[in-house]
Amino acid sequence: MYYFREDGSLAKIQAQLNSFYGDISVVRDQYYDPSGRLLKTTRKFLDLRTQKPKKPEEFVDNPIPIYRKVTALPFRKLL
């Protein structure tokens, strides 16, 4: 989920990655300033089935695609 400011700049990305490898769910939040600089990142590791906190054992993270402006979205022509 991408959150943009009224000026079209990226404010926040909220992402969740679920993996059966390790039965883990990773909830990630990234916060950006108006110039696109990353301010803060949070990650929570949860058991995939119970959603209770879990320590990651072997986990392969996938990068989150970053669109710093609304105009950079791949489907921008549909907006």
SEVEXTI-912302 format. One record per atom (N, C-alpha, C, O, CB): residue number from 1; atom name; x, y, z negated. Coordinates in Angstrom, 3 decimals, m for minus. Each point is the difference from the previous one (the first is absolute). Glycine has a CB too. Layout:
N
{vexdo:NUM; balum:CA; u:X; v:Y; w:Z}
...
This chain:
79
{vexdo:1; balum:N; u:0.850; v:m1.151; w:0.000}
{vexdo:1; balum:CA; u:m0.850; v:1.151; w:0.000}
{vexdo:1; balum:C; u:0.907; v:1.228; w:0.000}
{vexdo:1; balum:O; u:0.903; v:0.123; w:m0.828}
{vexdo:1; balum:CB; u:m2.783; v:m1.361; w:m0.388}
{vexdo:2; balum:N; u:1.625; v:2.134; w:2.151}
{vexdo:2; balum:CA; u:0.779; v:1.225; w:0.109}
{vexdo:2; balum:C; u:m0.864; v:1.178; w:m0.449}
{vexdo:2; balum:O; u:m1.175; v:0.094; w:0.354}
{vexdo:2; balum:CB; u:2.553; v:m1.064; w:1.552}
{vexdo:3; balum:N; u:m0.782; v:1.860; w:m2.685}
{vexdo:3; balum:CA; u:m0.683; v:1.202; w:m0.461}
{vexdo:3; balum:C; u:0.757; v:1.203; w:0.551}
{vexdo:3; balum:O; u:1.213; v:0.117; w:m0.171}
{vexdo:3; balum:CB; u:m2.058; v:m1.271; w:m1.949}
{vexdo:4; balum:N; u:0.105; v:2.053; w:2.790}
{vexdo:4; balum:CA; u:0.607; v:1.179; w:0.607}
{vexdo:4; balum:C; u:m0.583; v:1.265; w:m0.611}
{vexdo:4; balum:O; u:m1.149; v:0.026; w:m0.441}
{vexdo:4; balum:CB; u:1.524; v:m1.296; w:2.575}
{vexdo:5; balum:N; u:0.432; v:2.305; w:m2.150}
{vexdo:5; balum:CA; u:m0.453; v:1.321; w:m0.452}
{vexdo:5; balum:C; u:m0.799; v:0.670; w:1.119}
{vexdo:5; balum:O; u:m0.036; v:m0.487; w:1.130}
{vexdo:5; balum:CB; u:2.047; v:0.710; w:m2.672}
{vexdo:6; balum:N; u:m2.645; v:0.894; w:1.212}
{vexdo:6; balum:CA; u:m0.775; v:0.724; w:1.010}
{vexdo:6; balum:C; u:0.863; v:0.471; w:1.162}
{vexdo:6; balum:O; u:m0.491; v:0.136; w:1.121}
{vexdo:6; balum:CB; u:m1.066; v:0.581; w:m2.914}
{vexdo:7; balum:N; u:2.855; v:m0.463; w:1.534}
{vexdo:7; balum:CA; u:0.889; v:0.450; w:1.083}
{vexdo:7; balum:C; u:0.487; v:m1.163; w:0.864}
{vexdo:7; balum:O; u:0.750; v:0.218; w:0.951}
{vexdo:7; balum:CB; u:m0.034; v:1.688; w:m2.397}
{vexdo:8; balum:N; u:m1.133; v:m3.147; w:1.130}
{vexdo:8; balum:CA; u:0.374; v:m1.167; w:0.795}
{vexdo:8; balum:C; u:1.239; v:m0.721; w:m0.490}
{vexdo:8; balum:O; u:0.392; v:m1.009; w:0.586}
{vexdo:8; balum:CB; u:m1.422; v:2.137; w:1.307}
{vexdo:9; balum:N; u:1.659; v:m0.635; w:m2.957}
{vexdo:9; balum:CA; u:1.219; v:m0.652; w:m0.499}
{vexdo:9; balum:C; u:m0.358; v:m1.153; w:m0.940}
{vexdo:9; balum:O; u:m1.028; v:0.020; w:m0.676}
{vexdo:9; balum:CB; u:2.292; v:2.158; w:0.886}
{vexdo:10; balum:N; u:m0.395; v:m3.169; w:m0.231}
{vexdo:10; balum:CA; u:m0.197; v:m1.188; w:m0.817}
{vexdo:10; balum:C; u:0.146; v:0.345; w:m1.475}
{vexdo:10; balum:O; u:0.970; v:0.647; w:m0.394}
{vexdo:10; balum:CB; u:m0.123; v:m2.091; w:2.263}
{vexdo:11; balum:N; u:m1.812; v:1.011; w:m2.691}
{vexdo:11; balum:CA; u:0.047; v:0.230; w:m1.440}
{vexdo:11; balum:C; u:0.308; v:m1.291; w:m0.749}
{vexdo:11; balum:O; u:0.762; v:0.007; w:m0.968}
{vexdo:11; balum:CB; u:m2.395; v:1.875; w:1.227}
{vexdo:12; balum:N; u:1.038; v:m3.000; w:0.190}
{vexdo:12; balum:CA; u:0.145; v:m1.253; w:m0.734}
{vexdo:12; balum:C; u:m0.257; v:m1.188; w:0.924}
{vexdo:12; balum:O; u:m0.806; v:0.074; w:0.928}
{vexdo:12; balum:CB; u:0.100; v:1.077; w:m3.056}
{vexdo:13; balum:N; u:1.408; v:m2.242; w:1.852}
{vexdo:13; balum:CA; u:m0.277; v:m1.285; w:0.640}
{vexdo:13; balum:C; u:m0.285; v:m0.987; w:m1.124}
{vexdo:13; balum:O; u:0.758; v:m0.105; w:m0.964}
{vexdo:13; balum:CB; u:0.734; v:0.609; w:3.005}
{vexdo:14; balum:N; u:m2.586; v:m1.216; w:m1.898}
{vexdo:14; balum:CA; u:m0.343; v:m1.061; w:m0.943}
{vexdo:14; balum:C; u:m0.063; v:m1.292; w:0.808}
{vexdo:14; balum:O; u:m0.783; v:m0.112; w:0.944}
{vexdo:14; balum:CB; u:m0.524; v:1.697; w:m2.506}
{vexdo:15; balum:N; u:2.135; v:m2.560; w:1.186}
{vexdo:15; balum:CA; u:0.084; v:m1.233; w:0.778}
{vexdo:15; balum:C; u:m0.001; v:m1.206; w:m0.923}
{vexdo:15; balum:O; u:0.484; v:0.054; w:m1.130}
{vexdo:15; balum:CB; u:0.774; v:1.149; w:2.934}
{vexdo:16; balum:N; u:m1.817; v:m2.296; w:m1.291}
{vexdo:16; balum:CA; u:0.005; v:m1.248; w:m0.752}
{vexdo:16; balum:C; u:0.442; v:m1.111; w:0.933}
{vexdo:16; balum:O; u:m0.517; v:m0.148; w:1.108}
{vexdo:16; balum:CB; u:m1.326; v:0.953; w:m2.655}
{vexdo:17; balum:N; u:2.807; v:m1.580; w:1.081}
{vexdo:17; balum:CA; u:0.508; v:m1.133; w:0.760}
{vexdo:17; balum:C; u:m0.295; v:m1.257; w:m0.799}
{vexdo:17; balum:O; u:0.440; v:m0.131; w:m1.142}
{vexdo:17; balum:CB; u:1.387; v:1.530; w:2.238}
{vexdo:18; balum:N; u:m2.570; v:m2.323; w:m0.500}
{vexdo:18; balum:CA; u:m0.316; v:m1.274; w:m0.640}
{vexdo:18; balum:C; u:0.784; v:m1.097; w:0.706}
{vexdo:18; balum:O; u:0.022; v:m0.065; w:1.229}
{vexdo:18; balum:CB; u:m2.341; v:0.869; w:m1.896}
{vexdo:19; balum:N; u:2.963; v:m1.665; w:m0.115}
{vexdo:19; balum:CA; u:0.821; v:m1.061; w:0.571}
{vexdo:19; balum:C; u:m0.248; v:m1.308; w:m0.743}
{vexdo:19; balum:O; u:0.032; v:m0.051; w:m1.230}
{vexdo:19; balum:CB; u:1.712; v:1.736; w:1.920}
{vexdo:20; balum:N; u:m1.991; v:m2.740; w:0.084}
{vexdo:20; balum:CA; u:m0.135; v:m1.321; w:m0.597}
{vexdo:20; balum:C; u:1.367; v:m0.547; w:m0.379}
{vexdo:20; balum:O; u:0.099; v:m0.913; w:m0.820}
{vexdo:20; balum:CB; u:m2.180; v:0.499; w:2.160}
{vexdo:21; balum:N; u:3.138; v:0.968; w:m0.748}
{vexdo:21; balum:CA; u:1.351; v:m0.384; w:m0.367}
{vexdo:21; balum:C; u:0.311; v:0.672; w:m1.333}
{vexdo:21; balum:O; u:0.303; v:1.191; w:m0.054}
{vexdo:21; balum:CB; u:0.427; v:m1.462; w:2.497}
{vexdo:22; balum:N; u:m0.809; v:m0.497; w:m3.493}
{vexdo:22; balum:CA; u:0.186; v:0.551; w:m1.339}
{vexdo:22; balum:C; u:m1.304; v:0.383; w:m0.665}
{vexdo:22; balum:O; u:m0.001; v:0.444; w:m1.148}
{vexdo:22; balum:CB; u:2.201; v:0.369; w:1.872}
{vexdo:23; balum:N; u:m3.336; v:m0.979; w:m0.008}
{vexdo:23; balum:CA; u:m1.322; v:0.351; w:m0.528}
{vexdo:23; balum:C; u:0.016; v:1.358; w:m0.681}
{vexdo:23; balum:O; u:m0.301; v:0.121; w:m1.188}
{vexdo:23; balum:CB; u:m0.197; v:m2.545; w:0.887}
{vexdo:24; balum:N; u:0.854; v:3.439; w:1.069}
{vexdo:24; balum:CA; u:0.183; v:1.332; w:m0.574}
{vexdo:24; balum:C; u:m0.732; v:1.057; w:0.820}
{vexdo:24; balum:O; u:m0.158; v:m0.120; w:1.215}
{vexdo:24; balum:CB; u:2.379; v:m0.594; w:m2.123}
{vexdo:25; balum:N; u:m2.654; v:1.735; w:0.210}
{vexdo:25; balum:CA; u:m0.608; v:1.168; w:0.611}
{vexdo:25; balum:C; u:0.817; v:1.205; w:m0.465}
{vexdo:25; balum:O; u:0.255; v:0.161; w:m1.194}
{vexdo:25; balum:CB; u:m2.604; v:m1.227; w:1.275}
{vexdo:26; balum:N; u:2.750; v:1.899; w:0.856}
{vexdo:26; balum:CA; u:0.798; v:1.176; w:m0.335}
{vexdo:26; balum:C; u:m0.808; v:1.243; w:0.375}
{vexdo:26; balum:O; u:m0.364; v:0.194; w:1.160}
{vexdo:26; balum:CB; u:2.562; v:m1.458; w:m0.797}
{vexdo:27; balum:N; u:m2.469; v:2.095; w:m1.359}
{vexdo:27; balum:CA; u:m0.740; v:1.238; w:0.210}
{vexdo:27; balum:C; u:1.009; v:1.133; w:m0.060}
{vexdo:27; balum:O; u:0.696; v:0.180; w:m0.999}
{vexdo:27; balum:CB; u:m2.853; v:m1.124; w:m0.007}
{vexdo:28; balum:N; u:2.226; v:1.714; w:2.105}
{vexdo:28; balum:CA; u:1.012; v:1.058; w:0.106}
{vexdo:28; balum:C; u:m0.665; v:1.345; w:0.259}
{vexdo:28; balum:O; u:m0.938; v:0.105; w:0.790}
{vexdo:28; balum:CB; u:2.614; v:m1.770; w:0.075}
{vexdo:29; balum:N; u:m1.179; v:2.677; w:m1.538}
{vexdo:29; balum:CA; u:m0.428; v:1.383; w:0.231}
{vexdo:29; balum:C; u:1.242; v:0.835; w:0.285}
{vexdo:29; balum:O; u:1.015; v:m0.119; w:m0.686}
{vexdo:29; balum:CB; u:m3.054; v:m0.143; w:m0.830}
{vexdo:30; balum:N; u:1.942; v:1.110; w:2.539}
{vexdo:30; balum:CA; u:1.086; v:0.922; w:0.333}
{vexdo:30; balum:C; u:m0.600; v:1.397; w:0.124}
{vexdo:30; balum:O; u:m1.005; v:0.197; w:0.683}
{vexdo:30; balum:CB; u:2.342; v:m2.021; w:0.523}
{vexdo:31; balum:N; u:m0.712; v:2.788; w:m1.873}
{vexdo:31; balum:CA; u:m0.477; v:1.383; w:m0.013}
{vexdo:31; balum:C; u:1.000; v:0.886; w:0.739}
{vexdo:31; balum:O; u:1.211; v:m0.153; w:m0.163}
{vexdo:31; balum:CB; u:m2.420; v:m0.229; w:m2.035}
{vexdo:32; balum:N; u:0.694; v:1.317; w:3.016}
{vexdo:32; balum:CA; u:0.840; v:0.860; w:0.831}
{vexdo:32; balum:C; u:m0.327; v:1.465; w:m0.234}
{vexdo:32; balum:O; u:m1.141; v:0.356; w:m0.293}
{vexdo:32; balum:CB; u:1.296; v:m2.168; w:2.006}
{vexdo:33; balum:N; u:0.877; v:2.668; w:m1.577}
{vexdo:33; balum:CA; u:m0.250; v:1.440; w:m0.070}
{vexdo:33; balum:C; u:m0.415; v:0.487; w:1.390}
{vexdo:33; balum:O; u:0.096; v:m0.765; w:0.959}
{vexdo:33; balum:CB; u:1.588; v:1.051; w:m2.863}
{vexdo:34; balum:N; u:m2.141; v:0.955; w:2.044}
{vexdo:34; balum:CA; u:m0.478; v:0.496; w:1.294}
{vexdo:34; balum:C; u:1.030; v:m0.045; w:1.131}
{vexdo:34; balum:O; u:m0.372; v:m0.026; w:1.173}
{vexdo:34; balum:CB; u:m1.127; v:1.468; w:m2.467}
{vexdo:35; balum:N; u:2.790; v:m1.452; w:0.951}
{vexdo:35; balum:CA; u:1.024; v:m0.065; w:1.055}
{vexdo:35; balum:C; u:0.303; v:m1.437; w:0.416}
{vexdo:35; balum:O; u:0.797; v:m0.217; w:0.913}
{vexdo:35; balum:CB; u:0.185; v:2.331; w:m1.802}
{vexdo:36; balum:N; u:m1.603; v:m3.099; w:0.238}
{vexdo:36; balum:CA; u:0.200; v:m1.400; w:0.368}
{vexdo:36; balum:C; u:1.024; v:m0.730; w:m0.848}
{vexdo:36; balum:O; u:0.310; v:m1.161; w:0.265}
{vexdo:36; balum:CB; u:m0.926; v:1.808; w:2.001}
{vexdo:37; balum:N; u:1.142; v:0.017; w:m3.278}
{vexdo:37; balum:CA; u:1.000; v:m0.627; w:m0.870}
{vexdo:37; balum:C; u:m0.694; v:m0.911; w:m1.013}
{vexdo:37; balum:O; u:m0.996; v:0.385; w:m0.613}
{vexdo:37; balum:CB; u:2.543; v:1.605; w:0.894}
{vexdo:38; balum:N; u:m1.010; v:m3.200; w:m0.449}
{vexdo:38; balum:CA; u:m0.539; v:m0.951; w:m0.964}
{vexdo:38; balum:C; u:0.255; v:0.506; w:m1.415}
{vexdo:38; balum:O; u:1.141; v:0.280; w:m0.367}
{vexdo:38; balum:CB; u:m0.773; v:m2.187; w:1.981}
{vexdo:39; balum:N; u:m1.425; v:2.024; w:m2.404}
{vexdo:39; balum:CA; u:0.109; v:0.487; w:m1.366}
{vexdo:39; balum:C; u:0.063; v:m1.130; w:m1.024}
{vexdo:39; balum:O; u:0.796; v:0.042; w:m0.938}
{vexdo:39; balum:CB; u:m2.022; v:1.990; w:1.649}
{vexdo:40; balum:N; u:0.389; v:m3.028; w:m0.522}
{vexdo:40; balum:CA; u:m0.121; v:m1.056; w:m0.998}
{vexdo:40; balum:C; u:m0.511; v:m1.279; w:0.656}
{vexdo:40; balum:O; u:m0.813; v:0.043; w:0.923}
{vexdo:40; balum:CB; u:0.384; v:1.672; w:m2.726}
{vexdo:41; balum:N; u:0.915; v:m2.846; w:1.314}
{vexdo:41; balum:CA; u:m0.458; v:m1.309; w:0.454}
{vexdo:41; balum:C; u:m0.324; v:m0.851; w:m1.218}
{vexdo:41; balum:O; u:0.761; v:m0.023; w:m0.968}
{vexdo:41; balum:CB; u:0.631; v:0.180; w:3.083}
{vexdo:42; balum:N; u:m2.519; v:m0.854; w:m2.067}
{vexdo:42; balum:CA; u:m0.337; v:m0.950; w:m1.052}
{vexdo:42; balum:C; u:m0.314; v:m1.346; w:0.638}
{vexdo:42; balum:O; u:m0.520; v:m0.071; w:1.114}
{vexdo:42; balum:CB; u:m0.366; v:1.923; w:m2.605}
{vexdo:43; balum:N; u:1.213; v:m2.922; w:0.763}
{vexdo:43; balum:CA; u:m0.319; v:m1.361; w:0.456}
{vexdo:43; balum:C; u:m0.479; v:m0.814; w:m1.191}
{vexdo:43; balum:O; u:0.585; v:0.044; w:m1.082}
{vexdo:43; balum:CB; u:1.133; v:0.088; w:2.947}
{vexdo:44; balum:N; u:m2.796; v:m0.874; w:m1.640}
{vexdo:44; balum:CA; u:m0.495; v:m0.927; w:m1.005}
{vexdo:44; balum:C; u:m0.024; v:m1.389; w:0.628}
{vexdo:44; balum:O; u:m0.501; v:m0.177; w:1.111}
{vexdo:44; balum:CB; u:m0.898; v:1.985; w:m2.261}
{vexdo:45; balum:N; u:1.935; v:m2.778; w:0.448}
{vexdo:45; balum:CA; u:m0.013; v:m1.378; w:0.447}
{vexdo:45; balum:C; u:m1.068; v:m0.743; w:m0.789}
{vexdo:45; balum:O; u:0.013; v:m0.008; w:m1.231}
{vexdo:45; balum:CB; u:2.453; v:0.086; w:1.848}
{vexdo:46; balum:N; u:m3.395; v:m0.705; w:0.108}
{vexdo:46; balum:CA; u:m1.113; v:m0.691; w:m0.630}
{vexdo:46; balum:C; u:m0.110; v:m1.420; w:0.526}
{vexdo:46; balum:O; u:0.373; v:m0.285; w:1.138}
{vexdo:46; balum:CB; u:m1.570; v:2.463; w:m1.429}
{vexdo:47; balum:N; u:0.684; v:m3.061; w:m0.549}
{vexdo:47; balum:CA; u:m0.280; v:m1.364; w:0.444}
{vexdo:47; balum:C; u:m1.107; v:0.076; w:1.052}
{vexdo:47; balum:O; u:m0.999; v:0.691; w:m0.199}
{vexdo:47; balum:CB; u:1.689; v:m1.697; w:m2.062}
{vexdo:48; balum:N; u:m0.518; v:0.307; w:3.364}
{vexdo:48; balum:CA; u:m0.933; v:0.086; w:1.121}
{vexdo:48; balum:C; u:m1.407; v:m0.445; w:m0.398}
{vexdo:48; balum:O; u:m0.983; v:0.571; w:0.473}
{vexdo:48; balum:CB; u:2.891; v:m0.971; w:1.089}
{vexdo:49; balum:N; u:m2.016; v:m0.589; w:m2.403}
{vexdo:49; balum:CA; u:m1.318; v:m0.533; w:m0.364}
{vexdo:49; balum:C; u:m0.635; v:0.723; w:m1.193}
{vexdo:49; balum:O; u:m1.189; v:0.318; w:0.030}
{vexdo:49; balum:CB; u:1.942; v:m2.517; w:0.848}
{vexdo:50; balum:N; u:0.032; v:2.457; w:m1.920}
{vexdo:50; balum:CA; u:m0.564; v:0.569; w:m1.228}
{vexdo:50; balum:C; u:0.088; v:1.518; w:m0.066}
{vexdo:50; balum:O; u:m0.713; v:0.628; w:m0.783}
{vexdo:50; balum:CB; u:1.321; v:m2.728; w:m0.341}
{vexdo:51; balum:N; u:0.261; v:2.695; w:1.940}
{vexdo:51; balum:CA; u:0.252; v:1.441; w:0.005}
{vexdo:51; balum:C; u:0.607; v:0.499; w:m1.309}
{vexdo:51; balum:O; u:m0.069; v:1.190; w:m0.305}
{vexdo:51; balum:CB; u:m1.824; v:m0.947; w:1.887}
{vexdo:52; balum:N; u:2.488; v:m1.154; w:m2.355}
{vexdo:52; balum:CA; u:0.715; v:0.382; w:m1.221}
{vexdo:52; balum:C; u:1.448; v:0.307; w:0.363}
{vexdo:52; balum:O; u:0.524; v:m0.562; w:0.961}
{vexdo:52; balum:CB; u:m2.050; v:m0.876; w:m2.409}
{vexdo:53; balum:N; u:2.183; v:2.323; w:0.694}
{vexdo:53; balum:CA; u:1.401; v:0.331; w:0.293}
{vexdo:53; balum:C; u:0.869; v:m1.256; w:0.072}
{vexdo:53; balum:O; u:m0.177; v:m0.956; w:m0.755}
{vexdo:53; balum:CB; u:m0.138; v:3.169; w:m0.382}
{vexdo:54; balum:N; u:1.269; v:m2.169; w:2.084}
{vexdo:54; balum:CA; u:0.870; v:m1.143; w:0.247}
{vexdo:54; balum:C; u:1.387; v:0.502; w:0.366}
{vexdo:54; balum:O; u:0.138; v:1.007; w:0.694}
{vexdo:54; balum:CB; u:m2.098; v:m2.415; w:0.061}
{vexdo:55; balum:N; u:2.986; v:0.707; w:m1.220}
{vexdo:55; balum:CA; u:1.363; v:0.341; w:0.399}
{vexdo:55; balum:C; u:0.258; v:m0.581; w:1.385}
{vexdo:55; balum:O; u:m0.291; v:m1.170; w:0.250}
{vexdo:55; balum:CB; u:1.078; v:1.220; w:m2.670}
{vexdo:56; balum:N; u:m0.241; v:0.766; w:3.319}
{vexdo:56; balum:CA; u:0.299; v:m0.538; w:1.331}
{vexdo:56; balum:C; u:1.192; v:m0.948; w:m0.066}
{vexdo:56; balum:O; u:1.019; v:0.308; w:m0.617}
{vexdo:56; balum:CB; u:m1.930; v:1.783; w:1.684}
{vexdo:57; balum:N; u:0.769; v:m3.245; w:m0.424}
{vexdo:57; balum:CA; u:1.119; v:m0.938; w:0.073}
{vexdo:57; balum:C; u:0.694; v:0.214; w:1.333}
{vexdo:57; balum:O; u:0.910; v:0.823; w:0.103}
{vexdo:57; balum:CB; u:m2.082; v:m2.525; w:m1.596}
{vexdo:58; balum:N; u:0.763; v:0.988; w:2.485}
{vexdo:58; balum:CA; u:0.510; v:0.240; w:1.351}
{vexdo:58; balum:C; u:m1.103; v:0.705; w:0.761}
{vexdo:58; balum:O; u:m1.091; v:m0.536; w:0.193}
{vexdo:58; balum:CB; u:2.633; v:m1.508; w:m0.234}
{vexdo:59; balum:N; u:m1.239; v:3.236; w:0.461}
{vexdo:59; balum:CA; u:m1.012; v:0.808; w:0.668}
{vexdo:59; balum:C; u:0.632; v:0.736; w:1.169}
{vexdo:59; balum:O; u:1.021; v:0.669; w:m0.156}
{vexdo:59; balum:CB; u:m2.305; v:m0.408; w:m1.998}
{vexdo:60; balum:N; u:0.681; v:m0.385; w:3.313}
{vexdo:60; balum:CA; u:0.476; v:0.701; w:1.192}
{vexdo:60; balum:C; u:m1.004; v:1.105; w:0.292}
{vexdo:60; balum:O; u:m1.143; v:m0.261; w:0.378}
{vexdo:60; balum:CB; u:2.313; v:m1.822; w:0.566}
{vexdo:61; balum:N; u:m0.727; v:3.310; w:m1.125}
{vexdo:61; balum:CA; u:m0.873; v:1.149; w:0.201}
{vexdo:61; balum:C; u:m0.032; v:0.382; w:1.476}
{vexdo:61; balum:O; u:1.002; v:m0.115; w:0.705}
{vexdo:61; balum:CB; u:m0.505; v:0.926; w:m3.038}
{vexdo:62; balum:N; u:m1.650; v:m0.360; w:2.787}
{vexdo:62; balum:CA; u:m0.140; v:0.550; w:1.344}
{vexdo:62; balum:C; u:m0.066; v:1.511; w:m0.121}
{vexdo:62; balum:O; u:m0.728; v:0.518; w:m0.847}
{vexdo:62; balum:CB; u:m0.471; v:m2.596; w:1.695}
{vexdo:63; balum:N; u:1.943; v:2.796; w:m0.019}
{vexdo:63; balum:CA; u:m0.039; v:1.460; w:m0.094}
{vexdo:63; balum:C; u:m1.373; v:0.548; w:0.383}
{vexdo:63; balum:O; u:m0.705; v:m0.575; w:0.829}
{vexdo:63; balum:CB; u:3.154; v:0.644; w:m0.317}
{vexdo:64; balum:N; u:m2.804; v:1.027; w:m1.117}
{vexdo:64; balum:CA; u:m1.266; v:0.673; w:0.302}
{vexdo:64; balum:C; u:0.250; v:0.973; w:1.146}
{vexdo:64; balum:O; u:0.924; v:0.810; w:m0.087}
{vexdo:64; balum:CB; u:m1.750; v:m1.037; w:m2.323}
{vexdo:65; balum:N; u:0.038; v:0.176; w:3.479}
{vexdo:65; balum:CA; u:0.157; v:1.009; w:1.055}
{vexdo:65; balum:C; u:m0.332; v:1.382; w:m0.567}
{vexdo:65; balum:O; u:m0.996; v:0.163; w:m0.706}
{vexdo:65; balum:CB; u:0.413; v:m1.872; w:2.500}
{vexdo:66; balum:N; u:1.409; v:2.688; w:m1.487}
{vexdo:66; balum:CA; u:m0.196; v:1.350; w:m0.535}
{vexdo:66; balum:C; u:m0.361; v:0.948; w:1.136}
{vexdo:66; balum:O; u:0.750; v:0.149; w:0.965}
{vexdo:66; balum:CB; u:0.883; v:m0.602; w:m2.843}
{vexdo:67; balum:N; u:m2.778; v:1.084; w:1.748}
{vexdo:67; balum:CA; u:m0.469; v:1.016; w:0.947}
{vexdo:67; balum:C; u:m0.076; v:1.302; w:m0.781}
{vexdo:67; balum:O; u:m0.926; v:0.202; w:m0.786}
{vexdo:67; balum:CB; u:m0.404; v:m1.885; w:2.216}
{vexdo:68; balum:N; u:2.287; v:2.557; w:m1.220}
{vexdo:68; balum:CA; u:0.119; v:1.210; w:m0.822}
{vexdo:68; balum:C; u:m1.030; v:1.080; w:0.340}
{vexdo:68; balum:O; u:m0.197; v:0.931; w:m0.782}
{vexdo:68; balum:CB; u:2.608; v:m1.439; w:0.592}
{vexdo:69; balum:N; u:m3.058; v:0.396; w:1.330}
{vexdo:69; balum:CA; u:m1.035; v:0.955; w:0.410}
{vexdo:69; balum:C; u:m1.181; v:m0.772; w:0.589}
{vexdo:69; balum:O; u:0.172; v:m1.095; w:0.535}
{vexdo:69; balum:CB; u:1.572; v:2.901; w:m0.087}
{vexdo:70; balum:N; u:m2.911; v:m1.244; w:m0.547}
{vexdo:70; balum:CA; u:m1.179; v:m0.619; w:0.603}
{vexdo:70; balum:C; u:0.233; v:m0.202; w:1.494}
{vexdo:70; balum:O; u:m0.443; v:m0.999; w:0.566}
{vexdo:70; balum:CB; u:m1.055; v:2.067; w:m2.304}
{vexdo:71; balum:N; u:2.181; v:m0.137; w:2.374}
{vexdo:71; balum:CA; u:0.251; v:m0.084; w:1.443}
{vexdo:71; balum:C; u:0.929; v:m1.160; w:0.370}
{vexdo:71; balum:O; u:0.088; v:m0.358; w:1.174}
{vexdo:71; balum:CB; u:m0.419; v:2.824; w:m1.048}
{vexdo:72; balum:N; u:1.026; v:m3.062; w:m1.105}
{vexdo:72; balum:CA; u:0.899; v:m1.127; w:0.275}
{vexdo:72; balum:C; u:m0.715; v:m1.350; w:m0.056}
{vexdo:72; balum:O; u:0.581; v:m1.023; w:0.362}
{vexdo:72; balum:CB; u:1.286; v:2.379; w:m1.295}
{vexdo:73; balum:N; u:m3.115; v:m1.365; w:0.484}
{vexdo:73; balum:CA; u:m0.737; v:m1.257; w:m0.078}
{vexdo:73; balum:C; u:m0.171; v:m0.603; w:1.396}
{vexdo:73; balum:O; u:m0.277; v:0.735; w:0.948}
{vexdo:73; balum:CB; u:m0.928; v:0.088; w:m3.010}
{vexdo:74; balum:N; u:1.363; v:m2.140; w:2.213}
{vexdo:74; balum:CA; u:m0.094; v:m0.608; w:1.325}
{vexdo:74; balum:C; u:m1.392; v:0.128; w:0.627}
{vexdo:74; balum:O; u:m0.131; v:m0.103; w:1.220}
{vexdo:74; balum:CB; u:1.901; v:m1.482; w:m1.933}
{vexdo:75; balum:N; u:m2.785; v:1.802; w:m0.079}
{vexdo:75; balum:CA; u:m1.371; v:0.108; w:0.519}
{vexdo:75; balum:C; u:m0.497; v:1.446; w:m0.055}
{vexdo:75; balum:O; u:m1.208; v:0.234; w:m0.025}
{vexdo:75; balum:CB; u:0.755; v:m2.596; w:m0.719}
{vexdo:76; balum:N; u:1.368; v:3.332; w:0.724}
{vexdo:76; balum:CA; u:m0.359; v:1.411; w:m0.194}
{vexdo:76; balum:C; u:m0.985; v:0.514; w:1.041}
{vexdo:76; balum:O; u:m0.789; v:0.899; w:m0.291}
{vexdo:76; balum:CB; u:3.018; v:m0.561; w:m0.721}
{vexdo:77; balum:N; u:m2.195; v:m0.896; w:2.229}
{vexdo:77; balum:CA; u:m0.906; v:0.479; w:1.053}
{vexdo:77; balum:C; u:m1.460; v:m0.367; w:m0.287}
{vexdo:77; balum:O; u:m0.918; v:0.573; w:0.588}
{vexdo:77; balum:CB; u:2.797; v:m0.783; w:1.053}
{vexdo:78; balum:N; u:m2.082; v:m0.741; w:m2.541}
{vexdo:78; balum:CA; u:m1.361; v:m0.405; w:m0.349}
{vexdo:78; balum:C; u:m0.586; v:0.848; w:m1.127}
{vexdo:78; balum:O; u:m1.190; v:m0.106; w:m0.296}
{vexdo:78; balum:CB; u:1.758; v:m2.204; w:1.024}
{vexdo:79; balum:N; u:0.250; v:3.143; w:m1.353}
{vexdo:79; balum:CA; u:m0.479; v:0.812; w:m1.119}
{vexdo:79; balum:C; u:m0.748; v:1.223; w:0.474}
{vexdo:79; balum:O; u:m0.470; v:0.792; w:m0.818}
{vexdo:79; balum:CB; u:2.372; v:m1.595; w:m0.535}
